Each structure stands twice: as C-alpha cells, then as structure tokens.
C-alpha cells in the first residue's frame, strides 16, 4: 500500500512538472518597478508601456496594471488606459492609486459624475487623513476644466 502511494505521488509530481513547464501561471509577486517608475516620472511613457505590457503577461498585480493605465492615459490612449484601470480594480478593488487615476481619466472624458463616485469611494477607503489619492482627485474635480488639467 505504501508503495502505491509513493508511485501515485511520483506520477502526480511528474505530471505537474510537465504541465507546469508548458504553462506556468502568472505570478502575483510584485517585481521591482523602480526602473519603470523612473521611465514614467521622466515622461517616457512609450517605453514604460512597452515594459509594463511585457510584465502584465507574467505578473498579475494591481500596481502593474495601474502604472500601465497611467502611462497610456498620458499618451491620450484613453480606451486602453480605462481597460487597465478596470483590470487593476478587478484585481484589487481598494487600490487607491488606480481609483484616483481612473477618476482623472473620467474627468478627461468629461464624466464628472463617475469621477465623483471614485472620490466618494476613496473617502470611504481613506480612514486616515491626509489621504493623497483623495486629495489629488478632489483637487482635480474642483479645478477649472482646461485642456491641460483634463490631460493630467
């Protein structure tokens, strides 16, 4: 009986190794994003989009999706940005940076009511004040609507 269990365990382990090698699941571990963040902060959005798109194939994490959405929004690729913010919020519905940036996307699209909903959600999530994401979105909603403020 012990021999049968050992053989079954070995067979299952071998099958897992073969199947796992063919299609390894994406990781939820967040890699070091300092290089791609530097690209974003330097305004190198095309390079950041390229790197973050590559990462999104192997890493499932709200911050990867959020930075990708942010970079695409800066390039005025609003539909794509919106999809990545949605992905970030599907992965982590309480990801405050994605809620704030998505709210700014809504403002760029003239969807003020949706931006206000994100602000209300941030108000509920931000139990400690000050809360940077809440304050930034509140300020963006209150700002005069000009071409430069909408593109933020």
C-alpha positions as a Python dict, from the first residue, in 0.01 Angstrom:
ca = {
    (1, 'X'): (0, 0, 0),
    (2, 'X'): (283, 240, 84),
    (3, 'X'): (446, 158, -249),
    (4, 'X'): (123, 251, -434),
    (5, 'X'): (104, 587, -256),
    (6, 'X'): (467, 665, -338),
    (7, 'X'): (414, 572, -704),
    (8, 'X'): (99, 787, -723),
    (9, 'X'): (275, 1083, -562),
    (10, 'X'): (566, 1047, -804),
    (11, 'X'): (331, 1027, -1103),
    (12, 'X'): (136, 1334, -991),
    (13, 'X'): (455, 1527, -926),
    (14, 'X'): (593, 1434, -1269),
    (15, 'X'): (268, 1532, -1440),
    (16, 'X'): (262, 1864, -1254),
    (17, 'X'): (619, 1938, -1359),
    (18, 'X'): (545, 1864, -1723),
    (19, 'X'): (219, 2060, -1730),
    (20, 'X'): (361, 2342, -1522),
    (21, 'X'): (654, 2388, -1753),
    (22, 'X'): (424, 2426, -2050),
    (23, 'X'): (201, 2690, -1897),
    (24, 'X'): (335, 2846, -1580),
    (25, 'X'): (71, 3060, -1410),
    (26, 'X'): (134, 3431, -1379),
    (27, 'X'): (294, 3544, -1057),
    (28, 'X'): (122, 3774, -808),
    (29, 'X'): (459, 3876, -664),
    (30, 'X'): (532, 4239, -746),
    (31, 'X'): (876, 4272, -906),
    (32, 'X'): (1098, 4574, -855),
    (33, 'X'): (929, 4851, -1052),
    (34, 'X'): (1186, 5123, -982),
    (35, 'X'): (1322, 5129, -1340),
    (36, 'X'): (979, 5151, -1499),
    (37, 'X'): (866, 5410, -1243),
    (38, 'X'): (1171, 5618, -1340),
    (39, 'X'): (1056, 5599, -1702),
    (40, 'X'): (707, 5712, -1602),
    (41, 'X'): (837, 6000, -1388),
    (42, 'X'): (1067, 6105, -1673),
    (43, 'X'): (773, 6115, -1914),
    (44, 'X'): (900, 5818, -2115),
    (45, 'X'): (550, 5675, -2141),
    (46, 'X'): (603, 5472, -2461),
    (47, 'X'): (898, 5288, -2301),
    (48, 'X'): (701, 5239, -1980),
    (49, 'X'): (402, 5100, -2173),
    (50, 'X'): (629, 4854, -2353),
    (51, 'X'): (788, 4728, -2030),
    (52, 'X'): (462, 4719, -1834),
    (53, 'X'): (286, 4533, -2116),
    (54, 'X'): (562, 4271, -2104),
    (55, 'X'): (528, 4248, -1725),
    (56, 'X'): (150, 4214, -1744),
    (57, 'X'): (197, 3887, -1930),
    (58, 'X'): (375, 3726, -1636),
    (59, 'X'): (271, 3933, -1335),
    (60, 'X'): (-82, 3977, -1202),
    (61, 'X'): (-72, 4282, -979),
    (62, 'X'): (-286, 4595, -946),
    (63, 'X'): (16, 4825, -943),
    (64, 'X'): (146, 4693, -1276),
    (65, 'X'): (-199, 4746, -1429),
    (66, 'X'): (-233, 5088, -1266),
    (67, 'X'): (102, 5215, -1397),
    (68, 'X'): (15, 5083, -1741),
    (69, 'X'): (-318, 5268, -1730),
    (70, 'X'): (-146, 5586, -1613),
    (71, 'X'): (115, 5572, -1889),
    (72, 'X'): (-149, 5509, -2155),
    (73, 'X'): (-361, 5796, -2021),
    (74, 'X'): (-64, 6028, -2050),
    (75, 'X'): (-40, 5922, -2416),
    (76, 'X'): (-412, 6002, -2452),
    (77, 'X'): (-488, 5638, -2530),
    (78, 'X'): (-794, 5662, -2308),
    (79, 'X'): (-975, 5342, -2406),
    (80, 'X'): (-669, 5130, -2333),
    (81, 'X'): (-599, 5320, -2011),
    (82, 'X'): (-956, 5259, -1896),
    (83, 'X'): (-926, 4885, -1954),
    (84, 'X'): (-606, 4867, -1745),
    (85, 'X'): (-757, 5069, -1460),
    (86, 'X'): (-1052, 4829, -1464),
    (87, 'X'): (-810, 4537, -1453),
    (88, 'X'): (-628, 4692, -1157),
    (89, 'X'): (-956, 4739, -972),
    (90, 'X'): (-1075, 4388, -1055),
    (91, 'X'): (-755, 4256, -905),
    (92, 'X'): (-771, 4490, -604),
    (93, 'X'): (-1096, 4689, -568),
    (94, 'X'): (-939, 4901, -293),
    (95, 'X'): (-629, 5006, -488),
    (96, 'X'): (-637, 5377, -412),
    (97, 'X'): (-393, 5493, -681),
    (98, 'X'): (-600, 5319, -951),
    (99, 'X'): (-919, 5476, -815),
    (100, 'X'): (-760, 5821, -822),
    (101, 'X'): (-611, 5782, -1171),
    (102, 'X'): (-931, 5631, -1307),
    (103, 'X'): (-1115, 5932, -1165),
    (104, 'X'): (-877, 6159, -1355),
    (105, 'X'): (-945, 5958, -1670),
    (106, 'X'): (-1316, 6012, -1615),
    (107, 'X'): (-1251, 6385, -1591),
    (108, 'X'): (-1051, 6380, -1915),
    (109, 'X'): (-1351, 6211, -2078),
    (110, 'X'): (-1596, 6463, -1929),
    (111, 'X'): (-1752, 6201, -1698),
    (112, 'X'): (-1754, 6411, -1381),
    (113, 'X'): (-2021, 6202, -1209),
    (114, 'X'): (-1805, 5890, -1240),
    (115, 'X'): (-1504, 6081, -1105),
    (116, 'X'): (-1715, 6190, -806),
    (117, 'X'): (-1811, 5827, -741),
    (118, 'X'): (-1442, 5737, -728),
    (119, 'X'): (-1386, 6031, -491),
    (120, 'X'): (-1663, 5903, -264),
    (121, 'X'): (-1513, 5555, -266),
    (122, 'X'): (-1171, 5699, -180),
    (123, 'X'): (-1333, 5892, 105),
    (124, 'X'): (-1461, 5562, 245),
    (125, 'X'): (-1129, 5382, 194),
    (126, 'X'): (-907, 5655, 334),
    (127, 'X'): (-954, 5608, 705),
    (128, 'X'): (-650, 5821, 787),
    (129, 'X'): (-608, 6181, 677),
    (130, 'X'): (-443, 6321, 486),
    (131, 'X'): (-502, 6073, 205),
    (132, 'X'): (-302, 6169, -103),
    (133, 'X'): (-526, 5994, -357),
    (134, 'X'): (-842, 6151, -213),
    (135, 'X'): (-687, 6499, -203),
    (136, 'X'): (-550, 6476, -558),
    (137, 'X'): (-880, 6363, -708),
    (138, 'X'): (-1075, 6620, -508),
    (139, 'X'): (-843, 6893, -637),
    (140, 'X'): (-872, 6764, -996),
    (141, 'X'): (-1253, 6765, -977),
    (142, 'X'): (-1255, 7119, -840),
    (143, 'X'): (-1001, 7251, -1095),
    (144, 'X'): (-1119, 7465, -1385),
    (145, 'X'): (-1175, 7244, -1687),
    (146, 'X'): (-899, 7331, -1933),
    (147, 'X'): (-722, 7115, -2189),
    (148, 'X'): (-413, 7090, -1967),
    (149, 'X'): (-598, 6995, -1648),
    (150, 'X'): (-809, 6735, -1829),
    (151, 'X'): (-500, 6564, -1964),
    (152, 'X'): (-334, 6527, -1623),
}
